[in-house]
Amino acid sequence: MTSITRERLLLAGSAGLTSYVFFGVLADQQRGVIPLITGRVGRPVHCSPVTQVGFFANYLPRAGTPIIACSYLSVILSFTSAYTHPNQLIRRLSFVSGLAAFLLAPLTFGQGITKINSELFSIYRSSQKNIEDKQDRIEMLIKLWEKKHINRYLSYAGAWIFAFAALVLDGQGAIGEVKRVVLP
């Protein structure tokens, strides 16, 4: 029987975290608050600007915090695997997975998503009258945020694909080891 090594645990952790991130944001993109507000997945939910900006301001920290934390934990695990794993191909796959997850920050800042977030939070903290006066701006910012967020899928999908490939290839090596032990 093959043992569970530190390298396999690192690969499994990275694949698990990137799976959570990728499939979580994919589900959010299909059925979350933003598609409901914008009407991308059917008829838009008609609600006041106060409610729209309130949904966004309450949604973002709850969705963003675990995604960011898991993404950067997967970066650490992937880069550690890239440094310590005995198989060169798995090291390379792990490195690319870590790099893809690491690129989440430059994609976010480079597209100005944090500026959109800041403006929406600023509007949310203002008076109700001020919010109602900015209805068109709120709708435009939320749609722009959604459009730019899609570009981050390069990071989410890349990190998951390469982490999963590294785990599968490592598992195939483990299967080969089991066959050598069991079969004469």
C-alpha positions as CSV (number, residue, x, y, z in Angstrom):
1,M,0.0,0.0,0.0
2,T,1.1,3.5,-0.7
3,S,1.3,6.0,2.1
4,I,-0.1,9.5,2.2
5,T,2.9,11.7,1.9
6,R,3.3,15.4,2.7
7,E,3.5,16.1,-1.0
8,R,0.2,14.4,-1.7
9,L,-1.5,16.3,1.2
10,L,-0.2,19.5,-0.3
11,L,-1.6,18.6,-3.8
12,A,-4.9,17.5,-2.3
13,G,-5.2,20.7,-0.3
14,S,-4.4,22.8,-3.3
15,A,-6.9,20.9,-5.5
16,G,-9.6,21.1,-2.8
17,L,-9.1,24.8,-2.2
18,T,-9.0,25.7,-5.9
19,S,-12.2,23.5,-6.4
20,Y,-14.0,25.5,-3.7
21,V,-12.9,28.8,-5.2
22,F,-13.6,27.9,-8.9
23,F,-17.0,26.2,-8.4
24,G,-18.1,28.7,-5.7
25,V,-17.6,31.7,-8.0
26,L,-19.1,29.8,-10.9
27,A,-22.3,29.1,-8.8
28,D,-22.3,32.7,-7.6
29,Q,-22.0,33.9,-11.2
30,Q,-25.1,31.8,-12.1
31,R,-27.4,32.2,-9.2
32,G,-25.9,34.9,-6.9
33,V,-27.0,38.4,-5.9
34,I,-25.3,40.1,-8.8
35,P,-27.0,38.2,-11.6
36,L,-30.4,38.7,-9.9
37,I,-29.8,42.5,-9.7
38,T,-28.6,42.8,-13.3
39,G,-31.1,40.4,-14.8
40,R,-28.4,38.3,-16.5
41,V,-30.1,35.0,-15.6
42,G,-33.7,36.0,-16.3
43,R,-35.8,39.0,-15.4
44,P,-34.0,41.5,-13.2
45,V,-35.3,41.8,-9.6
46,H,-36.8,45.3,-9.6
47,C,-35.7,46.9,-6.4
48,S,-34.8,50.3,-5.2
49,P,-31.3,51.7,-5.6
50,V,-31.0,51.5,-1.8
51,T,-31.7,47.8,-1.9
52,Q,-29.4,47.2,-4.9
53,V,-26.4,48.8,-3.3
54,G,-27.3,47.2,0.0
55,F,-27.3,43.8,-1.6
56,F,-23.9,44.4,-3.1
57,A,-22.4,45.9,0.0
58,N,-23.5,42.9,2.1
59,Y,-22.8,40.3,-0.5
60,L,-19.2,41.3,-1.4
61,P,-17.5,40.8,2.0
62,R,-19.3,37.5,2.6
63,A,-18.4,36.2,-0.9
64,G,-14.9,37.8,-1.2
65,T,-13.3,37.0,2.1
66,P,-13.4,33.2,1.8
67,I,-12.5,33.3,-1.9
68,I,-9.4,35.5,-1.3
69,A,-8.4,33.4,1.8
70,C,-8.7,30.1,0.0
71,S,-7.0,31.4,-3.2
72,Y,-3.9,32.6,-1.3
73,L,-3.8,29.5,0.9
74,S,-3.8,27.5,-2.4
75,V,-0.9,29.7,-3.7
76,I,1.1,28.7,-0.6
77,L,0.3,25.0,-1.0
78,S,0.9,25.0,-4.8
79,F,4.2,26.8,-4.5
80,T,5.3,24.5,-1.7
81,S,4.4,21.5,-3.9
82,A,6.3,23.1,-6.8
83,Y,9.4,23.3,-4.6
84,T,9.2,19.9,-2.7
85,H,7.5,17.3,-5.0
86,P,9.9,14.7,-6.4
87,N,8.2,14.6,-9.8
88,Q,9.3,17.4,-12.2
89,L,6.0,17.5,-14.2
90,I,3.9,17.7,-11.0
91,R,6.2,20.5,-9.7
92,R,5.6,22.4,-12.9
93,L,1.8,21.9,-12.8
94,S,1.8,23.0,-9.2
95,F,3.8,26.1,-10.0
96,V,1.4,27.1,-12.8
97,S,-1.6,26.5,-10.5
98,G,0.0,28.7,-7.8
99,L,0.8,31.4,-10.3
100,A,-2.7,31.4,-11.7
101,A,-4.2,31.7,-8.2
102,F,-1.7,34.5,-7.4
103,L,-2.8,36.4,-10.5
104,L,-6.1,37.0,-8.9
105,A,-4.8,40.2,-7.2
106,P,-3.3,41.8,-10.3
107,L,-6.4,41.0,-12.3
108,T,-8.6,42.6,-9.6
109,F,-6.5,45.7,-9.1
110,G,-5.5,46.1,-12.7
111,Q,-9.1,46.1,-13.9
112,G,-10.1,48.7,-11.3
113,I,-12.5,46.3,-9.5
114,T,-11.4,47.6,-6.1
115,K,-12.2,51.2,-7.2
116,I,-15.7,50.0,-8.2
117,N,-16.1,48.3,-4.8
118,S,-15.0,51.4,-3.0
119,E,-17.4,53.6,-4.9
120,L,-20.3,51.3,-4.2
121,F,-19.4,51.1,-0.5
122,S,-19.2,54.9,-0.4
123,I,-22.6,55.2,-1.9
124,Y,-24.0,52.6,0.5
125,R,-22.7,54.6,3.5
126,S,-24.3,57.8,2.2
127,S,-27.9,59.1,2.8
128,Q,-30.9,57.3,1.3
129,K,-31.6,60.4,-0.8
130,N,-28.1,60.4,-2.1
131,I,-28.4,56.7,-3.0
132,E,-31.7,57.3,-4.8
133,D,-30.2,60.1,-6.8
134,K,-27.4,57.8,-8.0
135,Q,-29.6,55.0,-9.3
136,D,-28.2,55.0,-12.8
137,R,-24.6,55.1,-11.5
138,I,-25.3,52.2,-9.1
139,E,-26.7,50.1,-11.9
140,M,-23.8,50.9,-14.2
141,L,-21.2,50.1,-11.5
142,I,-22.8,46.8,-10.7
143,K,-22.9,45.8,-14.3
144,L,-19.4,46.9,-14.9
145,W,-18.2,45.0,-11.8
146,E,-19.9,41.8,-13.2
147,K,-18.3,42.3,-16.6
148,K,-14.8,42.7,-15.1
149,H,-15.3,39.9,-12.6
150,I,-15.7,37.4,-15.5
151,N,-12.1,38.2,-16.6
152,R,-10.9,36.7,-13.2
153,Y,-12.1,33.3,-14.3
154,L,-8.8,32.9,-16.1
155,S,-7.2,32.8,-12.6
156,Y,-9.9,30.7,-11.0
157,A,-10.1,28.1,-13.8
158,G,-6.3,28.0,-14.4
159,A,-5.6,27.4,-10.7
160,W,-8.1,24.6,-10.5
161,I,-7.2,22.8,-13.8
162,F,-3.5,22.7,-13.0
163,A,-4.0,21.7,-9.3
164,F,-6.4,19.0,-10.3
165,A,-4.0,17.7,-13.0
166,A,-1.1,17.6,-10.6
167,L,-3.2,15.7,-8.1
168,V,-4.4,13.2,-10.7
169,L,-0.9,12.6,-12.1
170,D,0.4,12.1,-8.6
171,G,-2.5,9.6,-8.0
172,Q,-1.6,7.7,-11.1
173,G,1.9,7.3,-9.7
174,A,0.4,6.0,-6.4
175,I,-1.7,3.5,-8.4
176,G,1.5,2.3,-10.1
177,E,3.1,1.9,-6.7
178,V,0.1,-0.2,-5.4
179,K,0.3,-2.4,-8.5
180,R,4.0,-3.1,-7.9
181,V,3.3,-4.0,-4.3
182,V,0.2,-6.2,-5.0
183,L,1.2,-7.9,-8.2
184,P,4.4,-10.0,-8.3
